[in-house]
Amino acid sequence: MTLYFWRRSQYSTYLEAKKQGGLYQIGGLQTEYRTLYECGGDLADTLDAIHTTRDMMDSSERLGHVLLDDDGKFLDAM
């Protein structure tokens, strides 16, 4: 699964950010049912990447996100 995100101050929607090349992504996330212990390293790496990205932006910046499965199926958005 892949998490796509963008700056809401620059792009109002996922489609706009995608069209204009403003998407960032974190790929390789697992969708299988696994325990936290089994995927802890993946989860920690993902959370660290999100935290680092957030720290690089203005503290007032808001992020939009879309979560897609490996086959492009929509899973979640904000």
ABEGO torsion letter per residue (X at the ends): XBBBBBBAAABABAAAAAAAGABBBBBGBBABBBBAAAAAAAAAAAAAAAAAAAAABBAABBBBBBBBBAAGBBABBX
